[in-house]
Amino acid sequence: MQASDQADLLEAIIKIARDAGDLILEVYKSDFEVRGKDDASPVTAADEQAEALILKGLKSLDLQFPIIAEEAHAAGDIPQVDVCFWLVDPLDGTREFVNRNGEFTVNIALIENGKPLLGVVLAPALKQMYAGSRDNGAFMEGDDAARRDIHVRKPSVNGLDVLASRSHGDAAALTQLLEGRKINSTIGAGSSLKLCLIAAGQADIYPRMGRTMEWDIAAGDAVLRAAGGLVQVFDGAPLGYGKPGFENPHFVACGAEAFF
């Protein structure tokens, strides 16, 4: 896909993500019910309604790419992936949504040949949007709606600023992984925003040693790669997409310097 086509498609995806974000905020303001899925993770009406909106929006683009979406996958609707396919997490950070701390996101990514081609991460409650594509770089918008290019940074001489999951942390495993490295700070954050903070040059690495699915991080990975960063598995290879079951191995998202 050419750079101009990526740019046009990204704008269409941003519109779909914003529409989903508006819907999610309506539920967020209400007295919503929280239910448990088979894997014990929480789900709300916001997850389901936002996913339905996103699926409708993607299908209206008439690109004929398969769509792998979190709630549809949980219900057994699992199309076979092709050279290009969508990965959708309508509400990443449901625990953050339930706790009403604002750190939840809408995530839409397009995968091409196992790599993120473009992606959008929208944090509607925080009024933040991150987007990027392979050939056009990455940018963000804050509550002032101004669009700013973003890039990863080189680590400071003071050491790494490390992002840790707010809801899924494993302090002992993190300490072991970082042994021997100079650490400046460890910062808790929710959802796929962690990858976007690295993309925006506000942190250096995000190690994740626990279960994640491809739709959890694909959009953030697309933004991070467009900003000059990388998501590595523990053998040093870039994280790939379209794996059987769509489950990720342990990984480290990193900025201007590879971790492994």
C-alpha positions in Angstrom: 0.0 0.0 0.0 1.4 3.4 -1.1 2.2 6.2 1.4 -0.7 8.3 0.1 -3.2 5.4 0.5 -1.9 4.8 4.0 -2.5 8.4 4.9 -6.1 8.4 3.5 -7.0 5.2 5.2 -5.5 6.3 8.5 -7.8 9.4 8.4 -10.8 7.1 7.8 -9.8 4.9 10.8 -9.4 7.9 13.0 -13.0 8.9 12.3 -14.2 5.4 13.1 -12.2 5.4 16.4 -13.6 8.8 17.4 -17.1 7.6 16.8 -16.5 4.5 18.9 -14.9 6.8 21.6 -18.0 9.0 21.7 -20.2 5.9 22.3 -17.9 4.6 25.0 -18.0 7.8 26.9 -21.8 7.7 26.9 -21.6 4.3 28.7 -18.8 5.6 30.9 -21.0 8.3 32.2 -23.8 5.8 33.1 -24.3 3.2 35.8 -23.1 0.3 33.6 -23.0 -3.4 34.4 -19.7 -5.4 34.5 -19.8 -9.0 33.4 -17.2 -11.7 33.4 -16.1 -13.5 30.2 -15.0 -17.2 30.1 -11.4 -16.1 30.7 -12.5 -14.1 33.8 -11.7 -10.8 32.2 -14.4 -8.1 32.5 -16.7 -6.9 29.7 -19.2 -4.1 29.5 -21.8 -2.8 27.1 -19.1 -0.3 26.0 -16.9 -3.1 24.7 -19.7 -4.7 22.7 -21.4 -1.6 21.3 -18.0 0.0 20.3 -16.9 -3.2 18.6 -20.2 -3.3 16.6 -19.7 0.3 15.5 -16.1 -0.3 14.5 -16.9 -3.5 12.5 -19.6 -1.7 10.6 -17.2 1.2 9.9 -14.4 -1.1 8.6 -16.8 -3.1 6.4 -18.1 0.2 4.9 -14.5 0.9 3.6 -15.1 -2.1 1.2 -11.5 -3.3 1.5 -12.5 -6.9 2.0 -9.8 -7.5 4.7 -10.7 -10.0 7.4 -11.4 -8.5 10.8 -10.1 -10.1 14.0 -11.9 -8.3 16.9 -11.7 -9.1 20.6 -15.4 -9.7 21.5 -16.2 -11.5 18.2 -13.2 -13.8 18.8 -14.5 -14.5 22.3 -17.8 -15.5 20.7 -16.1 -17.9 18.3 -16.2 -15.7 15.2 -12.7 -16.2 13.9 -12.1 -15.5 10.2 -9.0 -16.8 8.6 -6.3 -14.1 8.2 -5.0 -13.0 4.9 -2.0 -11.0 3.7 -3.8 -7.9 5.2 -6.2 -8.1 8.1 -7.6 -5.8 10.8 -7.0 -6.2 14.5 -9.6 -4.5 16.7 -9.8 -4.0 20.5 -12.8 -1.7 21.0 -11.9 -1.0 24.6 -8.5 -1.9 25.8 -8.1 -1.4 29.6 -11.6 -2.4 30.6 -10.3 -2.6 34.2 -9.3 1.1 33.9 -12.7 1.8 32.4 -14.4 0.1 35.4 -12.1 2.0 37.8 -12.9 5.2 36.0 -9.3 6.4 35.8 -9.5 7.3 32.1 -6.7 5.1 30.9 -8.6 3.0 28.4 -8.3 3.1 24.7 -9.9 2.3 21.3 -7.5 0.3 19.2 -7.6 -0.3 15.4 -4.7 -1.7 13.4 -4.1 -2.9 9.9 -1.6 -5.8 9.6 0.3 -6.5 6.3 2.5 -9.5 6.0 2.6 -10.1 9.7 3.6 -6.5 10.5 1.6 -3.4 11.6 1.0 -1.2 8.6 -1.0 1.5 10.4 -2.9 2.0 13.6 -4.9 4.4 15.8 -5.0 4.5 19.6 -7.7 6.8 21.0 -8.0 7.6 24.7 -11.4 9.3 24.7 -11.6 10.2 28.4 -8.2 11.7 28.3 -8.8 13.5 24.9 -5.7 11.9 23.5 -5.2 10.3 20.1 -2.1 8.6 18.7 -1.8 7.4 15.1 0.8 6.3 12.7 1.6 4.4 9.4 4.7 2.7 8.1 5.5 5.3 5.4 4.2 8.5 7.0 5.4 8.5 10.6 3.5 9.0 13.8 1.6 11.9 15.4 -0.7 12.7 18.3 -3.5 15.0 19.2 -4.2 16.3 22.7 -7.3 18.1 24.1 -6.4 21.2 22.0 -6.9 19.1 18.8 -3.5 20.3 17.5 -1.6 17.6 15.6 2.0 17.0 16.5 4.5 14.6 15.0 6.0 12.2 17.6 9.3 10.3 17.7 11.0 7.9 20.1 13.9 9.2 22.1 17.3 7.9 23.2 17.6 6.9 26.8 19.0 9.5 29.3 22.3 9.0 30.9 20.3 8.8 34.1 18.9 5.5 33.0 15.8 4.0 31.6 12.3 5.3 32.3 10.3 2.0 32.5 6.6 1.7 32.0 4.8 -1.0 34.0 1.3 -2.3 33.7 -1.1 -0.8 36.2 -3.4 -3.8 36.3 -1.1 -6.7 35.3 2.2 -6.1 37.0 4.7 -8.8 38.1 7.3 -6.9 40.1 9.6 -9.9 40.7 9.8 -10.8 37.0 10.3 -7.1 36.0 13.2 -6.8 38.5 14.9 -9.9 37.1 14.5 -8.7 33.5 16.0 -5.3 34.3 18.9 -6.6 36.4 22.1 -4.9 35.5 20.5 -2.0 33.7 20.5 1.5 35.0 16.9 2.6 35.8 15.8 6.2 36.3 12.1 5.6 37.1 9.3 3.0 36.9 5.9 4.5 35.9 2.5 2.7 36.1 0.2 3.2 33.2 -2.9 1.5 31.8 -3.9 -0.1 28.4 -2.0 0.4 25.1 -1.1 4.0 26.1 2.2 2.6 27.4 3.4 1.9 23.8 2.2 5.4 22.8 4.1 7.1 25.6 7.3 5.4 24.3 6.4 6.5 20.7 6.0 10.1 22.0 9.4 10.1 23.7 8.0 10.1 27.2 9.5 6.8 28.3 12.0 4.2 27.1 10.7 0.7 27.5 7.6 -1.3 28.4 8.3 -5.0 29.3 5.3 -7.3 29.4 5.6 -10.8 30.9 2.1 -12.0 30.9 -0.8 -13.0 28.6 -1.7 -10.5 25.9 -3.5 -10.9 22.7 -2.5 -9.4 19.3 -5.4 -6.9 19.3 -4.3 -5.6 22.7 -1.1 -4.1 21.3 -1.2 -4.0 17.5 -2.4 -0.4 17.2 0.1 0.8 19.7 2.8 -1.2 18.0 1.9 0.4 14.7 2.2 3.9 16.3 5.5 2.9 18.0 7.1 1.5 14.8 6.0 4.6 12.9 7.7 6.7 15.5 11.0 4.8 15.2 10.5 2.2 17.9 10.1 -1.6 18.1 8.3 -4.4 20.0 10.7 -7.3 20.6 10.1 -10.8 21.8 12.7 -12.3 24.1 14.8 -13.8 21.4 15.3 -10.2 20.0 13.0 -10.7 16.9 10.2 -8.2 16.2 6.8 -9.3 17.4 4.8 -10.8 14.5 1.0 -10.9 13.9 -1.3 -13.6 12.6 0.0 -16.2 15.0 -2.2 -19.3 15.8 -4.6 -18.3 18.5 -3.5 -14.6 18.3 -1.7 -14.9 21.7 1.6 -13.0 22.2 4.7 -14.2 23.8 6.5 -12.1 26.4 7.8 -8.9 24.8 9.5 -5.6 25.4 8.4 -2.4 23.7 11.3 -0.1 23.2 12.2 3.3 21.8 15.3 4.4 19.9 17.5 1.6 21.3 16.6 -2.1 21.1 16.4 -3.9 24.4 17.8 -7.3 23.4 
